[in-house]
Amino acid sequence: MLSALEKRSLPIDERVRKRAETEFGSTTQPAICYVCNRDANSLDELRHSLEVKRNIEPKKLVCEPKPKQQQQQQRERRQTRNHCMRARSHARPLADAETRTSSRSTAPIVSSLKRGSGSWERKEKKGRQNRKMASLQGLAAVVTGAASGLGRATALRLAANGVRVVLADLPSSNGEQTAKELPDGLGTFVPTDVTDEEQVRAAIEASGDRLDIAVNCAGLAHAIKTLSKRGPHPLDKFKQTLDVNVAGTFNVCRLAAEKMAKNEGEENRGVIINTASIAAYEGQVGQVAYAASKAAIVGMTLPMARDLASSRVRVNTIAPGLFDTALLAGLPEKVKAELGATVPNPSRLGDPDEYAQLALAIVQNKMINGATYRLDGALRMQP
Ligand SMILES: NC(=O)c1ccc[n+]([C@@H]2O[C@H](COP(=O)([O-])OP(=O)(O)OC[C@H]3O[C@@H](n4cnc5c(N)ncnc54)[C@H](O)[C@@H]3O)[C@@H](O)[C@H]2O)c1
């Protein structure tokens, strides 16, 4: 042991060294600097060894940096800090993300114009930056009918923008395979019949602690006339169409809204997108049940948006024209081309990704609410 006199006469570092040496000779615990990952200097090793021996939670060691090493450490710290800030901003919920862009959108330009500061180019550059779309990174979505066609394209596009997606489709669908196509493991398939309350609850539960986006693409169609040579339209087919297309859509909307309303956000806590059809306006021969179901979806858009306004959840509907999906898969290419030619401009069938693009635009533009958008290349269906 060192005498009190000896202790006082030695510099502090020397005292630590001496104490460590007297306590356990030259055996020291190896220690690494937590900044540069290299061996800490011998004094720090000794200090560390003392702490370990006395069961004190060891302090993080930082080796004494040499000038070059010091610069490197500063660079690394800066990179870590920037990375953390980026990660934090990506993790912000939809509400924040949107408020972020909107609050940035005009205020800086207006105030700089008022002050008369900066050149026109600088203001223009600022404007361009402010016009960037809100990031969807870190949001969570449920897409029904996601195993095929419009739902699949939407799930793919959402995931490509960093959104975690629950793919809700029938157990018989190839939802499992579609989920694997989504990048970075962002897709989870939950076998779901949209008409079943418990199954829809489970799909929504699978989105995790929050839900920001719900897109309803599950739907079916029967081509049966009100009265044909085979007799009157079977009532069960009519009821089934309404059950899946209307009650199924509504089932998802009400349960999704319940979860979205729990999100934080002054303006936007979530957004619901339903899928109607232009058959809602120009139903053709044999589309009586289908047209009725799609008209119901158009009809519930505004009242639902009004109902959910106090919960800060938006509701919109897309009414597609003719899209190249499984619905038309059975048709020969020639017939598909003929159908495409009936579309004024662009004169072709729609690409499912064009539906997904509109869905994302609706998600990102928080002023869009209570509306139905035709997506049909100006097509008006003939009888
Ligand atoms: N493709 C078009 O031209 C077109 C035009 C207008 C409207 N739409 C509408 O768009 C939506 C998507 O159509 P699509 O073309 O992608 O069809 P699709 O057949 O490719 O996809 C529909 C999906 O819904 C699923 N589904 C059916 N019943 C379900 C249920 N009870 N529960 C859960 N999932 C169910 C199916 O398994 C399928 O994966 C439908 O509502 C359809 O009416 C399509």
The ligand as an ORCA input file, in Angstrom:
! r2SCAN-3c Opt
* xyz 0 1
  N     -59.208     -4.471    -63.031
  C     -60.102     -3.577    -63.413
  O     -60.224     -3.258    -64.590
  C     -60.995     -2.925    -62.389
  C     -61.812     -1.887    -62.804
  C     -62.610     -1.262    -61.888
  C     -62.619     -1.657    -60.571
  N     -61.821     -2.683    -60.181
  C     -61.883     -3.067    -58.757
  O     -60.588     -3.071    -58.217
  C     -60.504     -4.019    -57.176
  C     -59.303     -4.913    -57.434
  O     -59.521     -5.571    -58.639
  P     -58.375     -6.325    -59.438
  O     -58.575     -5.998    -60.853
  O     -57.064     -6.086    -58.833
  O     -58.862     -7.815    -59.229
  P     -58.057     -9.119    -58.814
  O     -59.019    -10.231    -59.030
  O     -56.748     -9.149    -59.486
  O     -57.831     -8.906    -57.239
  C     -58.881     -8.977    -56.327
  C     -58.329     -9.629    -55.077
  O     -59.354     -9.597    -54.091
  C     -59.293    -10.805    -53.386
  N     -60.561    -11.076    -52.727
  C     -61.749    -11.434    -53.279
  N     -62.672    -11.632    -52.330
  C     -62.061    -11.404    -51.146
  C     -62.488    -11.461    -49.797
  N     -63.737    -11.795    -49.482
  N     -61.604    -11.172    -48.824
  C     -60.337    -10.835    -49.137
  N     -59.864    -10.764    -50.382
  C     -60.730    -11.045    -51.389
  C     -58.959    -11.843    -54.412
  O     -58.416    -13.010    -53.819
  C     -57.946    -11.096    -55.268
  O     -56.632    -11.314    -54.838
  C     -61.834     -4.761    -57.172
  O     -62.640     -4.214    -56.168
  C     -62.413     -4.463    -58.534
  O     -63.805     -4.487    -58.527
  C     -61.003     -3.325    -61.058
*
